[in-house]
């Protein structure tokens, strides 16, 4: 008898396996698990039971420790079978130990979950989300009109560095490659069904529901295993869910089926880059360009690799080509500006940034006039990511916690008056409710007036929530925001609930905050502050890679200096030694955006001194001049 989750572990780690199994099968999760010590009965054929259980599972939870290295042959056989049967493998690391070479081969593209002492609750919450994304059932597809194909080639921006005075409500669209070469298989009676499944998956993908997109794409692959586009699309969904090993398998299959599928080569390169396999990424971008010399995305991405290696002149050549092929390519402009700035060509960098700003302004104007559907503006943004220059070194400075809501002001958060203001057609009473300071009497009058619309009453509840939030009465704020949601399910109300739970703190409240931010984003709130708020919740839970992804989204939408600073702190904390090189590059941009940012000068100085004694003293002195004193 098999189950959805196969738990692979060394016999010496059986107590951990039993504890995790009890948690995953408990009322909070409700998953089904299989592990040998419990589920192989007396008299069963051990050699037959293991492969059968893996074949019937969908997820392998691999508990990794130093014991796994000792018993590597046993777990290696199980990992090999998991790859053969295309299970999602989730490695859970009990200690910071390097795997032996045979295990490293299977684990190199997979994202670890650290189950270290004192961090078990965070790890379990993250594990639950990962498994839930894989096991999510298929649901009826939404009906955006018309559904759009998913991102075929993801572009990578080094760092947008402009600072805008106001928050943009229209997101910057990464380069999206929507043209798909014809699939190699002949038409059959199932072709209509496959195209319908792909369209359903595309609809989910374009609104950020990658787990549901994965389900539809998986059914398409099952119906037509030789359909290159279906394999490529499923690979994109796996990539968006950070399940990189299965994404690579699907891109491999798409390429095997259609060797000239340039977008699949480019997509696989993106996964390799995301998993620090730069040489393999570069080779895939080269191949994509040889197949499609007009694929601007591939030039932009290859230019990024050169830029990350500080080969700025070669990077600029690729960005030039990308812009010749697509003159309004915002990401290539931003990337080239970065390369120019790193080579002291300040005027050229400024020119590219101004050009990118002009395109963004035009995009906002067109979207605001109804010329662009929101899905056209934001499609694929969640799948794009930022990777910056890596310099080997150790960090000794604990980064400050990027606490978005620590002050009494709601400015720059989703709880600002601009984001949560009265709906059209409000009465004078609602206007009075929104006064500064917020009027409790006026809000109560609106809430208790049976003649008011639900929208107006929800607005009043939201303003009362803001009042309590600013008074740091977070439970009262949650109560009011929840009442607003009960009346009208606006994404900003969910985001406000998330901020209040985050401000209370604690593991469970952080998890609840993330759930509410997820709902806000799903409902259409793609404001930079929502992503940064969710990033803060992930940061507080020590889930630094997730925090980095969200700060990256915030930067792409609104390149404020603080978002660069927060991402720098996440880079500095995300593993044992930190990523000081990446952090320093972000701090450079934070300081460019705000020359009075004392905290950024101080952290940059600390990191520089950790890498080479004395090199950061000037930055630390500048931070003091600006009035910053570390607490």
Secondary structure, 3 states (H helix, E strand, C coil): CCCCEEEECCHHHHHHHHHHHHHHHCCCCCCCEECHHHHCCCCCCHHHHHHHHHHHCCEEEEEECHHHHHCHHHHHHHHHHHHHCCCEEEEEECCCCCCCHHHHHHHCCCCCEECCCCCHHHHHHHHHHHHHHHHCCCCCCCCCCCCCCCCCCCCCCCCCCCCCCCCCCCCCCCCCCCCCCCCCCCCCCCHHHHHHHHHHHHHHHHCCCHHHHHHHHHHHHHHCCCCHHHHHHHHHHHHHCCCHHHHHHHHHHHHHHCCCCHHHHHHHHHHHHHCCCHHHHHHHHHHHHHHCCCCHHHHHHHHHHHHHCCCHHHHHHHHHHHHHHCCCCHHHHHHHHHHHHHCCCHHHHHHHHHHHHHHHHHHHHHHHCCCCCHHHHHCCHHHCCCCCCCCCCCCCCCCCCCCCCCCCCCCCCCCCCCCCCCCCCCCHHHHHHCCCCCCHHHHHHHHCCCCCCHHHHHHHHHHHHHHHHHCCCHHHHHHHHHHHHHHCCCHHHHHHHHHHHHHHCCHHHHHHHHHHHHHHHHCCCCCHHHHHHHHHHHHHCCCHHHHHHHHHHHHHHCCCHHHHHHHHHHHHHCCCCCCHHHHHHHHHHHHHHCCCCHHHHHHHHHHHHHHCCCCCHHHHHHHHHCCCCCC
